[in-house]
Amino acid sequence: MPTAHSWTDLVVRPVVDTAHLVRFRGATVRRPRVARIAWGTMLGITAAVVVVPALAPGAGAPTGRAFDALLLLPTFMAGFLVLALVSAVASGGGRELLPHEQAVAHPVSPTTDHLGALLLAPLNIAWLLQAWFLLGSAAWAKGPDGLLALEVVLLVWLALATALAQVVAWSVEAVRRRSHGVAVVRTAGVALALVALWLQLTDRWGPLLDALPTLELVVAGLDGHSPRWWATVAGMLVALVATVALGAWPAHLTARRLPRDEQRVESASHAARPTPCSELGMLLRLDRASVWRAVPMRRGLGVLAVGPGLVALAGGLTWDMVVVLPGLVVSGGVLLFGVNAWSLDGRGGLWRESLPVDPALVFRARSLVMAEWLLSAAAVTVVLASLRAGVPDASEAAALLCALVVVTAQVVAVAMTWSIRRPFSVDLRSARATPAPPVVMVGYSARLATSTTITAMVFSALSWTAPWWVSVAVAAPFLAWSGVRWRRAQRRWVDAPTRALVVTTVAA
């Protein structure tokens, strides 16, 4: 007979189970020493972000850039919430603390899954960068006097915004899993994008941002340890606990419904097409289908291609800023599968390896498909951004094309190297899957974001300071070095023992 859930089943057990899963994931880290260094580095950067800007000259000044940062602080807080929302919704409810295939054999409740997704949310380079930017801006705007009170408000806000985003993400995923839910979610997304564009074109963003409740939070943080500050922090903490608890309800609702996107991919039938006339053509078809039929790849590439483009379209970015966008899109797109490219095959990797095909040809096909997807996503972003940027001159067009080709070559070479050096066994059929463990993904994304951003900024400067041929000349050594790295990775893949290790790992 059904019995009512006890307090232990509803609250205590999910928390205890989450702690067990965290320890389990920590015990599976291949290099614990490197993981400890990574955690220490992130904590050190966070401390530096909070302290260093407050001690810089001009920090806390009532006029100038510090005052401008203070005025924009409520907007930055709202922007962080939007980023957390988009990230959580695109990943189908957040990242998995325990992969779905492993969770089947263990009594992991949806509440535990919800808490695990909340814990993994900060292990995202976009989340970290935005959080550091927010904390650093507050330190610069406030200065050392009374900084602790403001930073406490912002830290609680980071947690509250992440929890709010998780609730929305679970709710959207529950709707997506209903009949016609996919169409409803896509229609709502397009409608929201059109509304945001309309607000920008009609200059209504300013009054809307001024009316946000984040303004009251900043004012309370500036009051110091006053009764208003205590009431605000207490209210936010209560809201945080309530939001975390509320998120369990849509998580349970989602768990009771089948993921329609994934089920459609698994059960769909595809008509046979004419056989390509070359081995490379067949390999390209297989790899393209692997990417297109993976739900996280489709969603992620769509968000990465359209999101920055809409931001650039709404903001009316000039061409020197548009040149930076391909680096951001390409570095984000390769994190969807490129850093563990052979995991696309999964268990089918054993069958793929048995085919009478030159291993070097397999490597080239995988690299070409990765480059195609990254270039396609970046091209969509550039096209959207160009609608308000006007017609570029020769220097701007050359810098843009060179930046696009260079960052793509850089990322493909690095990703193929990492895919052979550190393969992981993951199931990329799930919308919440990542190609590598969370801590590893943070390291990958930080390195990729740094290299691609620096490269894009070089070409952005060349777009308005040098003639077009300078961009082409500068691109040549970048491409040459990327070609060298790519050739090294190919030689490692052709080596039979190395290839066997990679294939057996991803197919495990």
C-alpha positions as CSV (number, residue, x, y, z in Angstrom):
1,M,0.0,0.0,0.0
2,P,1.3,3.5,-0.7
3,T,2.6,5.4,2.2
4,A,3.3,9.1,2.8
5,H,6.9,10.2,2.3
6,S,8.7,11.0,5.5
7,W,10.8,14.0,6.2
8,T,13.9,11.8,5.8
9,D,12.8,10.6,2.3
10,L,12.0,14.2,1.1
11,V,15.0,16.1,2.5
12,V,17.7,14.2,4.3
13,R,18.1,11.3,2.0
14,P,18.6,13.3,-1.2
15,V,21.2,15.5,0.5
16,V,23.0,12.4,1.8
17,D,22.8,10.7,-1.6
18,T,24.2,13.8,-3.2
19,A,27.2,13.8,-0.9
20,H,27.8,10.2,-1.7
21,L,27.7,10.9,-5.4
22,V,30.1,13.8,-5.0
23,R,32.6,11.6,-3.2
24,F,32.1,8.9,-5.8
25,R,32.9,11.3,-8.7
26,G,35.8,12.7,-6.8
27,A,37.2,9.2,-6.3
28,T,37.1,8.6,-10.1
29,V,39.4,11.6,-10.9
30,R,42.4,10.2,-12.8
31,R,44.9,12.8,-11.4
32,P,43.8,13.9,-7.9
33,R,46.8,16.2,-7.6
34,V,45.9,18.1,-10.7
35,A,42.3,18.4,-9.5
36,R,43.4,19.9,-6.2
37,I,45.6,22.4,-8.1
38,A,42.6,23.3,-10.3
39,W,40.4,23.9,-7.2
40,G,43.0,25.9,-5.6
41,T,43.5,28.0,-8.7
42,M,39.8,28.8,-9.0
43,L,39.6,29.8,-5.3
44,G,42.7,31.9,-5.7
45,I,41.3,33.6,-8.8
46,T,38.1,34.3,-6.9
47,A,39.9,35.8,-4.0
48,A,42.0,38.0,-6.3
49,V,38.9,39.1,-8.2
50,V,37.4,40.3,-5.0
51,V,40.4,42.0,-3.5
52,V,42.6,43.4,-6.3
53,P,40.1,45.7,-8.0
54,A,39.1,47.2,-4.6
55,L,42.8,48.2,-4.0
56,A,43.3,49.6,-7.6
57,P,43.7,53.4,-8.1
58,G,40.3,55.0,-8.6
59,A,38.3,52.2,-6.9
60,G,35.2,53.4,-5.1
61,A,35.5,56.9,-6.6
62,P,32.1,58.9,-6.7
63,T,32.8,59.8,-10.3
64,G,34.4,58.2,-13.4
65,R,34.5,54.6,-14.4
66,A,34.0,53.2,-10.9
67,F,30.7,55.1,-10.6
68,D,29.7,53.8,-14.0
69,A,30.4,50.3,-12.9
70,L,28.2,50.9,-9.8
71,L,25.4,52.1,-12.0
72,L,25.6,49.1,-14.2
73,L,25.9,46.6,-11.4
74,P,22.1,45.8,-11.3
75,T,22.2,45.2,-15.0
76,F,25.2,42.9,-14.6
77,M,23.2,40.9,-12.0
78,A,20.3,40.5,-14.4
79,G,22.6,39.5,-17.2
80,F,24.1,36.7,-15.0
81,L,20.5,35.4,-14.4
82,V,19.9,35.3,-18.2
83,L,23.1,33.5,-18.8
84,A,22.3,30.9,-16.1
85,L,18.8,30.5,-17.6
86,V,20.1,29.9,-21.1
87,S,22.8,27.5,-20.0
88,A,20.4,25.4,-17.9
89,V,17.6,25.3,-20.4
90,A,19.9,24.3,-23.3
91,S,21.3,21.4,-21.3
92,G,17.9,20.0,-20.5
93,G,17.8,20.8,-16.8
94,G,21.5,21.1,-16.0
95,R,24.5,18.7,-16.0
96,E,24.4,15.2,-14.6
97,L,26.3,14.4,-11.4
98,L,25.8,10.7,-12.3
99,P,25.4,9.7,-16.0
100,H,21.9,8.3,-16.8
101,E,23.2,4.9,-17.8
102,Q,24.9,4.5,-14.4
103,A,22.0,6.0,-12.5
104,V,19.6,3.2,-13.8
105,A,21.3,0.7,-11.4
106,H,21.2,3.0,-8.4
107,P,18.2,4.4,-6.4
108,V,19.0,8.0,-7.3
109,S,15.9,10.2,-6.9
110,P,15.1,13.2,-9.1
111,T,15.7,15.4,-6.1
112,T,19.2,14.1,-5.8
113,D,19.6,14.7,-9.5
114,H,18.4,18.2,-9.1
115,L,20.8,18.9,-6.2
116,G,23.7,17.5,-8.2
117,A,22.9,19.7,-11.2
118,L,23.0,22.7,-8.9
119,L,26.4,21.7,-7.6
120,L,27.7,21.3,-11.1
121,A,26.4,24.6,-12.5
122,P,29.4,26.6,-11.3
123,L,31.7,24.2,-13.1
124,N,31.2,26.1,-16.3
125,I,33.6,28.6,-17.6
126,A,30.8,30.9,-18.7
127,W,29.3,30.8,-15.2
128,L,32.7,31.4,-13.7
129,L,33.7,34.3,-15.9
130,Q,30.4,36.1,-15.4
131,A,30.6,35.5,-11.6
132,W,34.2,36.8,-11.5
133,F,33.2,39.8,-13.6
134,L,30.3,40.6,-11.3
135,L,32.4,40.3,-8.1
136,G,35.3,42.3,-9.7
137,S,33.0,45.0,-10.9
138,A,31.5,45.4,-7.4
139,A,34.9,45.6,-5.8
140,W,36.0,48.2,-8.3
141,A,32.8,50.2,-7.8
142,K,32.7,50.1,-4.0
143,G,36.3,50.1,-3.0
144,P,37.7,48.6,0.2
145,D,35.3,50.4,2.6
146,G,32.1,48.4,3.1
147,L,33.0,45.9,0.4
148,L,32.3,42.8,2.4
149,A,28.6,43.7,2.8
150,L,28.1,44.2,-1.0
151,E,30.1,41.1,-1.9
152,V,28.0,38.9,0.5
153,V,24.8,40.2,-1.3
154,L,26.3,39.3,-4.7
155,L,27.4,35.9,-3.6
156,V,24.0,35.0,-2.3
157,W,22.6,36.4,-5.5
158,L,24.8,34.1,-7.6
159,A,23.4,31.1,-5.7
160,L,19.8,32.4,-5.9
161,A,20.1,33.1,-9.7
162,T,21.5,29.7,-10.3
163,A,18.7,28.0,-8.4
164,L,16.0,30.1,-10.2
165,A,17.5,29.1,-13.5
166,Q,17.4,25.5,-12.5
167,V,13.7,25.7,-11.6
168,V,13.0,27.3,-15.0
169,A,15.1,24.7,-16.8
170,W,13.4,21.8,-15.2
171,S,10.0,23.4,-16.0
172,V,10.9,23.9,-19.6
173,E,12.2,20.3,-19.9
174,A,8.9,19.0,-18.4
175,V,7.0,21.0,-21.0
176,R,9.4,19.8,-23.8
177,R,8.6,16.2,-22.9
178,R,4.9,16.6,-23.4
179,S,3.0,16.1,-26.6
180,H,4.0,18.8,-29.0
181,G,6.2,20.2,-26.3
182,V,9.2,20.6,-28.5
183,A,7.2,22.9,-30.8
184,V,5.9,24.9,-27.8
185,V,9.4,25.4,-26.4
186,R,10.8,26.5,-29.8
187,T,8.0,28.8,-30.4
188,A,8.4,30.4,-27.0
189,G,12.1,30.8,-27.6
190,V,11.6,32.6,-30.9
191,A,8.9,34.8,-29.3
192,L,11.2,35.8,-26.5
193,A,14.0,36.6,-28.9
194,L,11.7,38.8,-31.0
195,V,10.5,40.6,-27.9
196,A,14.0,41.3,-26.8
197,L,14.8,42.6,-30.3
198,W,11.7,44.8,-30.2
199,L,12.7,46.2,-26.8
200,Q,16.2,47.1,-28.2
201,L,14.9,48.7,-31.4
202,T,12.3,50.8,-29.5
203,D,14.8,51.9,-26.8
204,R,12.7,50.3,-24.0
205,W,15.5,48.4,-22.4
206,G,16.6,51.3,-20.3
207,P,13.3,51.8,-18.4
208,L,12.9,48.0,-18.1
209,L,16.4,47.6,-16.5
210,D,15.8,50.5,-14.1
211,A,12.7,48.7,-12.8
212,L,14.5,45.4,-12.0
213,P,14.6,44.3,-8.4
214,T,18.3,43.9,-8.6
215,L,18.6,47.6,-8.0
216,E,17.1,47.2,-4.5
217,L,19.7,44.5,-3.8
218,V,22.6,46.7,-4.8
219,V,21.2,49.6,-2.7
220,A,20.9,47.2,0.3
221,G,24.5,46.0,-0.2
222,L,25.8,49.6,-0.2
223,D,24.1,50.3,3.1
224,G,26.7,48.2,5.0
225,H,25.7,46.0,7.9
226,S,22.5,47.9,8.5
227,P,19.0,46.5,9.4
228,R,18.1,46.8,5.7
229,W,21.2,44.7,4.7
230,W,20.4,42.0,7.3
231,A,16.7,41.9,6.1
232,T,17.8,41.7,2.5
233,V,20.3,38.9,3.0
234,A,17.9,36.9,5.2
235,G,15.2,37.3,2.6
236,M,17.5,36.1,-0.1
237,L,18.6,33.1,1.9
238,V,15.0,32.2,2.6
239,A,14.2,32.6,-1.1
240,L,17.3,30.4,-2.0
241,V,16.1,27.6,0.2
242,A,12.6,27.8,-1.1
243,T,13.8,27.9,-4.7
244,V,16.0,24.9,-4.2
245,A,13.1,23.0,-2.7
246,L,10.8,24.2,-5.4
247,G,13.1,22.9,-8.1
248,A,12.5,19.3,-6.9
249,W,8.9,19.4,-8.1
250,P,9.5,20.0,-11.8
251,A,12.5,17.6,-11.6
252,H,10.2,14.8,-10.5
253,L,7.7,15.8,-13.2
254,T,10.4,15.7,-15.8
255,A,11.7,12.3,-14.6
256,R,8.3,10.7,-15.1
257,R,8.2,11.7,-18.8
258,L,10.3,10.3,-21.7
259,P,12.7,12.7,-23.4
260,R,11.0,13.2,-26.8
261,D,14.0,14.6,-28.5
262,E,16.2,11.6,-27.6
263,Q,13.4,9.1,-28.2
264,R,12.7,10.5,-31.6
265,V,16.4,10.1,-32.5
266,E,16.6,6.6,-31.2
267,S,13.4,5.4,-32.9
268,A,13.5,7.3,-36.2
269,S,14.0,5.5,-39.5
270,H,16.0,6.9,-42.3
271,A,15.7,6.1,-45.9
272,A,18.8,4.7,-47.5
273,R,20.7,7.1,-49.8
274,P,23.0,6.4,-52.7
275,T,26.4,5.1,-51.5
276,P,29.1,7.7,-51.9
277,C,31.7,7.1,-54.5
278,S,34.7,7.4,-52.1
279,E,35.6,6.1,-48.7
280,L,36.0,9.7,-47.4
281,G,32.5,10.5,-48.5
282,M,31.1,7.6,-46.6
283,L,33.1,8.5,-43.5
284,L,31.9,12.1,-43.7
285,R,28.3,11.0,-44.0
286,L,28.6,8.8,-40.9
287,D,30.3,11.5,-38.8
288,R,27.8,14.2,-39.9
289,A,24.9,11.9,-38.9
290,S,26.5,11.2,-35.6
291,V,26.7,14.9,-34.8
292,W,23.3,15.9,-36.2
293,R,21.5,13.0,-34.3
294,A,23.0,13.9,-31.0
295,V,20.6,16.1,-29.0
296,P,23.1,18.1,-27.0
297,M,25.0,19.0,-30.2
298,R,21.9,20.3,-32.0
299,R,20.8,22.3,-29.0
300,G,24.2,23.6,-28.1
301,L,25.2,24.6,-31.7
302,G,21.8,26.3,-32.1
303,V,22.3,28.4,-28.9
304,L,25.9,29.2,-29.8
305,A,25.1,30.2,-33.3
306,V,22.0,32.3,-32.7
307,G,22.6,33.7,-29.2
308,P,25.7,35.8,-29.8
309,G,24.3,36.9,-33.2
310,L,21.1,38.2,-31.6
311,V,23.1,40.1,-29.0
312,A,25.3,41.6,-31.7
313,L,22.2,42.5,-33.7
314,A,20.5,44.1,-30.8
315,G,23.6,46.0,-29.7
316,G,24.5,47.1,-33.2
317,L,28.2,46.0,-32.9
318,T,30.8,47.5,-35.2
319,W,33.0,45.2,-37.4
320,D,36.0,45.4,-35.1
321,M,33.8,43.8,-32.4
322,V,32.1,41.4,-34.7
323,V,35.6,40.0,-35.5
324,V,35.8,38.7,-31.9
325,L,32.6,36.7,-32.1
326,P,33.8,33.8,-34.2
327,G,36.4,33.0,-31.5
328,L,33.7,32.8,-28.8
329,V,31.4,30.7,-30.9
330,V,34.1,28.3,-32.1
331,S,35.6,27.8,-28.6
332,G,32.1,27.1,-27.2
333,G,31.1,24.8,-30.0
334,V,34.1,22.5,-29.8
335,L,33.3,21.9,-26.1
336,L,30.1,20.2,-27.1
337,F,32.0,17.1,-28.5
338,G,35.3,18.1,-30.0
339,V,37.4,17.8,-26.9
340,N,36.5,14.1,-26.9
341,A,35.7,13.7,-30.6
342,W,35.9,9.9,-30.7
343,S,33.2,9.6,-28.0
344,L,30.7,10.2,-30.8
345,D,31.1,6.6,-31.9
346,G,30.5,5.2,-28.5
347,R,30.2,1.4,-28.6
348,G,30.1,1.7,-32.4
349,G,33.7,2.6,-32.3
350,L,34.6,-1.0,-32.2
351,W,32.7,-1.6,-35.4
352,R,34.2,1.5,-37.0
353,E,37.7,0.3,-36.2
354,S,37.0,-3.0,-37.9
355,L,36.3,-1.4,-41.2
356,P,39.0,-1.8,-43.9
357,V,39.7,2.0,-44.0
358,D,43.0,3.9,-43.6
359,P,43.1,5.3,-40.1
360,A,44.5,8.5,-41.4
361,L,41.4,8.9,-43.6
362,V,39.2,8.4,-40.5
363,F,41.1,11.1,-38.7
364,R,40.8,13.5,-41.6
365,A,37.0,12.9,-41.9
366,R,36.5,13.5,-38.2
367,S,38.5,16.7,-38.4
368,L,36.6,18.0,-41.4
369,V,33.2,17.4,-39.9
370,M,34.2,19.2,-36.7
371,A,35.5,22.1,-38.8
372,E,32.3,22.2,-40.8
373,W,30.1,22.4,-37.8
374,L,32.2,25.1,-36.1
375,L,32.4,27.2,-39.3
376,S,28.6,26.9,-39.8
377,A,27.8,28.1,-36.3
378,A,30.2,31.0,-36.6
379,A,28.9,31.9,-40.0
380,V,25.3,32.2,-38.6
381,T,26.6,34.5,-35.9
382,V,28.4,36.7,-38.3
383,V,25.5,36.9,-40.7
384,L,23.2,38.0,-37.9
385,A,25.7,40.5,-36.6
386,S,26.3,41.9,-40.1
387,L,22.6,43.0,-40.4
388,R,23.4,46.2,-38.4
389,A,27.1,46.4,-38.8
390,G,26.9,47.7,-42.4
391,V,29.2,46.9,-45.3
392,P,32.8,46.0,-44.2
393,D,35.7,47.5,-46.0
394,A,38.6,45.4,-47.3
395,S,40.5,45.4,-44.0
396,E,37.5,44.5,-41.9
397,A,36.4,41.7,-44.3
398,A,40.0,40.2,-44.4
399,A,40.4,40.4,-40.7
400,L,37.0,38.7,-40.1
401,L,37.7,35.8,-42.6
402,C,41.2,35.3,-41.3
403,A,40.0,35.2,-37.7
404,L,37.3,32.7,-38.6
405,V,39.7,30.4,-40.4
406,V,42.5,30.7,-37.8
407,V,40.5,30.1,-34.7
408,T,38.8,27.1,-36.4
409,A,42.1,25.6,-37.3
410,Q,43.5,26.3,-33.8
411,V,40.5,24.7,-32.1
412,V,40.3,21.6,-34.4
413,A,44.1,20.9,-33.9
414,V,43.9,21.3,-30.2
415,A,40.6,19.3,-29.8
416,M,41.9,16.4,-31.9
417,T,45.1,16.3,-29.8
418,W,43.1,16.3,-26.5
419,S,40.7,13.6,-27.9
420,I,43.6,11.2,-28.3
421,R,45.6,12.2,-25.2
422,R,42.7,12.0,-22.8
423,P,39.7,10.0,-24.1
424,F,36.6,9.5,-21.9
425,S,33.7,7.1,-22.0
426,V,30.5,9.2,-22.2
427,D,27.0,8.7,-23.6
428,L,26.4,11.8,-25.8
429,R,22.8,10.7,-26.6
430,S,21.5,12.4,-23.4
431,A,20.7,16.1,-23.7
432,R,22.6,16.7,-20.4
433,A,25.8,14.9,-21.4
434,T,29.2,16.5,-21.6
435,P,32.2,15.0,-23.4
436,A,34.4,15.0,-20.3
437,P,34.1,15.3,-16.5
438,P,33.0,18.7,-15.2
439,V,36.4,19.7,-13.7
440,V,38.2,18.7,-16.9
441,M,35.7,20.7,-19.0
442,V,36.5,23.8,-16.9
443,G,40.2,23.4,-17.7
444,Y,39.4,22.8,-21.4
445,S,37.1,25.8,-21.7
446,A,39.5,28.1,-19.9
447,R,42.4,27.3,-22.2
448,L,40.3,27.4,-25.3
449,A,38.6,30.7,-24.4
450,T,42.0,32.3,-23.6
451,S,43.7,31.3,-26.8
452,T,40.8,32.0,-29.2
453,T,40.0,35.4,-27.5
454,I,43.6,36.5,-27.8
455,T,43.7,35.5,-31.4
456,A,40.4,37.2,-32.2
457,M,41.6,40.4,-30.5
458,V,44.7,40.4,-32.6
459,F,42.7,40.4,-35.8
460,S,40.1,42.8,-34.4
461,A,43.0,45.3,-33.9
462,L,44.2,44.7,-37.4
463,S,40.7,45.3,-38.8
464,W,41.1,49.1,-38.2
465,T,44.8,49.6,-37.9
466,A,46.3,47.8,-40.9
467,P,45.6,47.1,-44.6
468,W,43.9,43.9,-45.6
469,W,47.1,42.0,-46.6
470,V,48.5,42.4,-43.1
471,S,45.7,40.2,-41.7
472,V,46.5,37.5,-44.3
473,A,50.2,37.7,-43.5
474,V,49.6,37.4,-39.7
475,A,47.2,34.4,-40.3
476,A,49.9,32.4,-42.1
477,P,52.0,31.5,-39.1
478,F,48.9,30.7,-37.0
479,L,47.7,28.3,-39.6
480,A,51.2,26.8,-40.0
481,W,51.5,26.0,-36.3
482,S,47.9,24.6,-36.2
483,G,48.8,22.4,-39.1
484,V,51.9,21.1,-37.3
485,R,49.8,20.2,-34.2
486,W,47.1,18.6,-36.3
487,R,49.7,16.4,-38.1
488,R,51.2,15.4,-34.8
489,A,47.8,14.3,-33.6
490,Q,47.2,12.4,-36.8
491,R,50.5,10.5,-36.4
492,R,49.5,9.5,-32.8
493,W,46.1,8.3,-34.1
494,V,47.7,6.2,-36.8
495,D,49.8,4.4,-34.2
496,A,47.8,1.2,-33.6
497,P,48.4,0.8,-29.8
498,T,47.4,4.5,-29.2
499,R,44.3,4.1,-31.4
500,A,43.3,0.9,-29.6
501,L,43.5,2.6,-26.3
502,V,41.3,5.5,-27.5
503,V,38.7,3.2,-29.1
504,T,38.4,0.8,-26.1
505,T,38.1,3.7,-23.7
506,V,35.3,5.5,-25.5
507,A,33.5,2.2,-26.2
508,A,33.6,1.0,-22.6
